[in-house]
Amino acid sequence: MSTAIANAVYRDPKRHAWLVSLLVPALAGAGPLLYLLTGSAVVLWAPLALVYILMPALDFWLGDDQTNPPEFAVAALEGDRYYRLITWALVPMLWAWFVFAAWFVANHALPWHGLLAVTIATGVIGGFCINVGHELGHKTTRLETILAKLVLAPTFYGHFYVEHNRGHHRDVATPDDPASSRMGESIYRFLLREMPGAWRRAWQLEVLRMAREKRATLSLHNHIVQTSLITLALWAALTIWLGIGILPFLLCASFWANFQLTSANYIEHYGILRQKLPSGRYEACQPHHSWNSNHLVSNWALFHLQRHSDHHAHATRRYQALRTFPNLPQLPTGYFGMFLLSYVPPLFFKVMDKRLLALVNGDLNRINFDPQSEALLRAQYATQA
């Protein structure tokens, strides 16, 4: 079917809903603007209440979205420039709000709780930068490659461009992947493994690529060097403009931003294990190797990141064309609600361990265990094996 016919036959019911994502960067400025209007530091927490309380509530209230684009319309849907323009427009918007937040902190005497609120809110926006970089970084056009690196730079997470595409997607749901969490592993223990492990893997991959191309490791052709220089230029400019005192804010906001990526990685593949083949290689990644979520509001905000199963099965498919399937591993709520749940490990284990056991039909050999917890968990769940 031709593109013109496909467009005439199928109309994306969520086409205009994707514009909601353009409002997300304003979260960094909403609190400060309310503060300037009211003079109360309490209002600086409003954006965080929206993200961590209202959004999970709306996910619960509005429920799941089970709709898929028909296969005949996918080519036309992916070729529609409208969807790309939304992600492209977000890059300068995210930079602008990040800079605004730094200016606000440098120029207003805030109580400690107000400063904490702005720092976390800016970190949430930085996490959204990584999410946009995730969508753009899987694409092969030169413009989207450049935009992906730019949007990852504010929070010093440019190595994600290398690590996610060439590391995580290769090793996902195996013990070799620092970005795949294991059953019995708390998010805090995962953090200590994932953040340094992801950086090391990214650097190793770039060192190998530079060697294959016969270039110096510290060449400007090195993707990590490129993004690091953009970050250093931005942070240096902000320090010269706003003073050295802005550096702790940049570091703390960036840590929370990067922790949002850690939180997403933690819930996306918890305990799932790809099986080893007789050849010693792992089976190909399939949709059932990722936890999926079809919750409506958080998927609008995150460019269908929560349809993670289809993303890992078809990594280059654009967000508007990602699908859901029957019988996928399902999270009980959207990502923002799951983040909060993961920050209380006993509650997270209580909810997710039984889902994981049901997913593998009680076969403990199909679980990616945390080595420190494996013996205890095997003994605990042996009767269900």
C-alpha positions in Angstrom: 0.0 0.0 0.0 1.4 3.4 -0.9 2.2 6.0 1.7 -0.5 8.3 0.5 -3.1 5.6 0.7 -1.9 4.4 4.1 -2.2 8.0 5.5 -5.7 8.3 4.0 -6.8 5.0 5.6 -5.2 5.3 9.0 -5.1 8.3 11.3 -3.1 8.0 14.5 -5.6 8.6 17.4 -2.7 9.8 19.6 -1.3 12.1 17.0 -2.0 15.4 18.9 -1.5 13.8 22.3 2.2 13.6 21.6 2.3 17.4 22.0 1.9 16.8 25.7 5.6 16.0 25.8 6.4 19.6 24.8 5.1 20.7 28.2 7.4 18.4 30.2 10.5 20.8 30.0 8.4 23.5 31.6 8.5 21.5 34.8 11.9 22.9 35.5 10.4 26.4 35.3 7.0 25.9 36.8 8.2 25.8 40.4 10.4 28.9 40.1 7.7 30.8 38.2 5.2 30.0 40.9 7.8 31.1 43.5 8.2 34.4 41.8 4.5 34.9 41.8 3.8 33.8 45.4 7.1 34.2 47.3 6.5 30.8 48.9 9.2 28.1 48.6 6.5 25.4 49.2 5.3 25.9 45.6 8.7 24.7 44.3 7.5 21.2 45.1 4.5 21.4 42.8 6.3 20.0 39.7 7.4 17.0 41.7 3.9 16.4 43.0 2.8 16.4 39.4 5.4 13.9 38.3 5.4 11.5 41.3 1.8 11.8 42.5 -0.5 13.1 39.9 0.9 11.3 36.9 0.7 7.8 38.6 -2.8 8.7 39.7 -3.8 9.6 36.2 -2.2 6.4 34.9 -4.4 4.4 37.4 -7.5 6.4 36.5 -7.1 6.4 32.7 -5.8 2.9 32.5 -4.0 1.1 29.7 -3.7 1.9 26.0 -3.9 -1.4 24.0 -4.2 0.2 20.6 -1.6 -0.6 17.9 -1.1 1.0 14.5 -1.9 -1.5 11.7 1.2 -2.9 10.0 0.2 -1.5 6.6 0.4 2.1 8.1 3.7 1.7 9.9 5.9 2.9 7.1 3.9 6.0 6.5 3.6 6.6 10.3 7.4 6.4 10.7 8.0 8.6 7.7 5.7 11.4 9.0 7.9 14.3 9.8 5.5 15.7 12.4 6.6 13.2 15.0 10.3 13.9 14.4 9.7 17.7 14.8 8.4 17.2 18.3 11.6 15.4 19.4 13.8 17.9 17.6 12.0 20.9 19.2 12.5 19.5 22.6 16.3 19.7 22.4 16.6 23.6 22.6 13.7 23.7 25.0 15.4 21.4 27.4 18.6 23.3 27.2 16.8 26.6 27.9 14.9 25.3 30.9 18.1 23.7 32.3 19.9 27.0 32.0 16.9 28.9 33.5 16.9 26.6 36.5 20.6 27.2 37.1 20.1 31.0 36.8 17.2 30.8 39.3 19.1 29.0 41.9 22.1 31.3 41.6 20.0 34.4 42.0 17.5 33.6 44.7 18.2 32.9 48.4 16.2 29.7 48.9 15.6 27.7 52.0 17.2 24.3 52.0 13.9 22.5 51.1 13.3 24.9 48.3 16.8 24.3 46.9 16.2 20.6 47.2 12.9 20.8 45.3 14.5 22.8 42.4 17.4 20.4 42.3 15.2 17.3 42.0 12.9 19.0 39.5 15.8 20.0 37.3 17.1 16.4 37.7 13.7 15.2 36.4 14.1 17.4 33.4 17.6 16.1 32.9 16.2 12.5 33.0 13.8 13.6 30.3 16.9 14.8 28.3 18.2 11.3 28.5 14.8 9.9 27.4 14.8 12.2 24.3 18.4 11.3 23.7 17.4 7.6 23.8 14.7 8.2 21.1 17.0 10.2 18.9 20.1 8.1 19.5 18.6 5.0 17.9 18.2 6.9 14.6 20.8 7.1 11.9 20.2 10.5 10.3 23.1 13.0 10.9 20.8 15.6 12.4 19.3 13.2 15.0 22.7 11.9 15.9 23.9 15.5 16.6 20.7 16.3 18.6 21.0 13.1 20.6 24.5 14.1 21.7 23.4 17.7 22.5 20.5 16.7 24.6 22.6 14.2 26.6 25.2 16.8 27.4 23.6 19.0 30.1 23.8 16.3 32.8 27.1 14.8 31.7 25.6 11.6 30.4 26.9 11.6 26.8 28.4 8.1 27.1 24.8 6.8 27.1 24.8 7.4 23.3 27.5 4.6 23.0 26.6 2.4 25.9 22.9 2.0 25.3 23.0 1.4 21.6 26.1 -0.9 21.4 26.3 -2.3 24.9 22.9 -2.6 26.6 21.0 -3.7 23.5 23.6 -6.4 22.9 23.8 -7.7 26.5 20.3 -6.9 27.8 18.7 -9.5 30.2 22.0 -11.3 30.8 24.4 -11.3 33.7 26.9 -9.5 31.4 24.7 -6.4 31.4 25.3 -3.8 34.1 22.1 -2.1 33.0 19.9 -5.1 33.6 18.8 -5.6 37.2 18.7 -8.9 39.0 16.2 -10.6 41.2 16.9 -9.7 44.8 19.1 -6.7 43.9 17.8 -3.4 45.4 17.9 -0.3 43.3 20.6 1.1 45.6 22.9 -1.9 45.0 22.0 -1.8 41.3 23.1 1.9 41.2 26.6 1.0 42.4 26.9 -1.6 39.7 25.0 0.2 36.8 26.5 3.7 36.8 30.2 2.8 36.8 29.6 -0.3 34.8 27.8 1.5 32.0 30.5 4.1 31.8 33.3 1.5 31.6 31.5 -0.5 28.9 30.9 2.7 26.9 34.5 3.7 27.1 35.7 0.2 26.2 33.4 0.1 23.1 34.8 3.5 22.0 38.4 2.5 22.5 37.8 -0.6 20.3 36.1 1.5 17.7 38.9 4.0 17.6 41.4 1.2 17.3 39.5 -0.4 14.4 39.4 3.0 12.6 43.1 3.6 13.4 42.4 6.8 15.3 43.7 8.1 18.6 41.6 7.2 21.5 41.2 10.8 22.5 40.3 11.9 19.0 37.4 14.2 18.4 35.9 11.3 16.5 35.4 9.6 19.9 31.7 10.1 20.7 32.3 10.2 24.5 35.0 12.9 24.0 32.6 14.9 21.8 29.7 14.9 24.4 32.1 15.5 27.3 33.4 18.6 25.6 29.9 19.9 25.1 29.1 19.4 28.8 32.3 21.0 29.9 31.7 24.0 27.7 28.2 24.4 29.0 29.2 24.0 32.7 32.2 26.3 32.2 29.9 29.0 30.7 27.4 28.7 33.5 30.2 28.9 36.1 31.7 32.0 34.5 28.2 33.6 34.3 26.7 32.5 37.6 29.8 31.9 39.7 31.6 28.8 41.1 28.8 28.3 43.6 26.5 26.9 40.8 28.7 23.7 40.4 27.2 21.8 43.4 23.7 22.4 42.0 24.8 21.2 38.5 26.4 18.1 40.0 23.4 17.2 42.3 20.8 17.9 39.6 22.8 15.8 37.1 23.1 13.0 39.6 19.3 12.9 40.0 18.8 13.0 36.3 21.2 10.1 35.7 19.5 8.3 38.6 16.2 8.6 36.7 17.9 6.6 33.9 19.1 4.1 36.5 15.6 3.8 37.8 14.2 3.1 34.4 16.9 0.5 33.7 16.1 -1.1 37.1 12.5 -1.7 36.4 12.7 -2.5 32.6 14.4 -5.9 32.9 14.2 -6.9 36.6 15.2 -10.5 37.0 14.5 -11.5 33.3 17.1 -13.8 31.8 17.8 -14.7 28.1 18.8 -18.3 27.8 22.2 -19.5 26.6 22.2 -21.6 23.4 24.4 -24.7 22.9 26.7 -22.4 20.9 27.4 -20.5 24.1 25.7 -17.4 22.7 22.5 -16.0 24.2 19.2 -16.3 22.4 18.1 -13.3 20.4 16.3 -10.6 22.5 12.5 -11.1 22.2 9.6 -8.9 23.5 9.2 -11.1 26.6 12.7 -10.1 27.8 11.5 -6.7 28.9 8.8 -5.5 31.3 6.2 -3.6 29.5 3.7 -0.9 30.5 0.8 0.5 28.4 -0.3 3.1 30.9 -1.6 6.1 29.0 -0.3 9.3 30.5 3.3 8.2 31.3 3.6 6.8 27.8 2.5 10.1 26.3 5.2 11.9 28.4 7.9 9.4 27.6 7.5 8.7 23.9 6.3 5.1 24.4 9.5 4.2 26.3 7.3 2.0 28.4 6.5 -0.1 25.3 9.9 -1.5 26.0 9.3 -5.0 24.8 8.8 -3.8 21.2 11.6 -1.4 21.5 14.1 -4.1 22.3 12.8 -6.4 19.6 12.9 -3.5 17.0 15.3 -0.9 18.3 15.1 1.5 15.4 11.3 1.7 15.3 10.1 5.2 16.0 8.1 5.9 19.1 4.8 6.5 17.4 4.9 3.1 15.8 5.8 1.0 18.9 3.3 -1.8 19.6 2.0 -3.9 22.5 1.5 -7.6 22.3 -0.6 -10.2 24.3 1.1 -12.0 27.1 4.0 -9.6 27.6 5.6 -9.2 31.1 3.5 -6.3 32.5 4.4 -3.7 35.1 1.6 -2.9 37.5 1.8 0.8 36.8 3.7 3.4 34.7 7.3 4.3 35.2 6.8 7.2 37.6 4.8 5.0 40.0 7.3 2.2 39.6 10.2 4.5 40.4 8.6 5.3 43.7 8.0 1.7 44.4 11.6 0.7 43.6 12.9 3.3 46.1 11.3 1.1 48.9 13.0 -2.3 48.1 10.8 -4.5 50.4 7.6 -3.2 48.6 9.2 -3.6 45.2 10.3 -7.2 45.8 6.8 -8.0 47.2 5.1 -6.7 44.1 7.6 -7.8 41.4 9.0 -11.1 42.6 5.7 -12.9 42.3 5.2 -11.4 38.8 8.7 -12.6 37.9 8.0 -16.1 39.2 4.7 -16.2 37.3 6.5 -15.1 34.1 8.9 -18.0 34.2 6.3 -20.5 35.4 8.3 -21.1 38.6 11.4 -22.2 36.6 14.2 -20.6 38.7 16.8 -21.4 36.1 15.1 -18.7 33.9 15.8 -16.0 36.4 18.7 -13.5 36.4 19.6 -13.7 40.1 21.6 -11.3 42.2 24.6 -13.5 43.3 24.4 -12.2 46.9 20.7 -13.2 47.2 20.5 -16.2 44.9 20.9 -19.0 47.5 18.3 -17.4 49.8 15.9 -16.8 47.0 16.2 -20.3 45.6 15.5 -21.8 49.0 12.6 -19.4 49.5 10.9 -20.2 46.2 12.0 -23.8 45.7 8.5 -25.1 46.4 7.2 -23.1 43.4 9.8 -24.5 41.0 
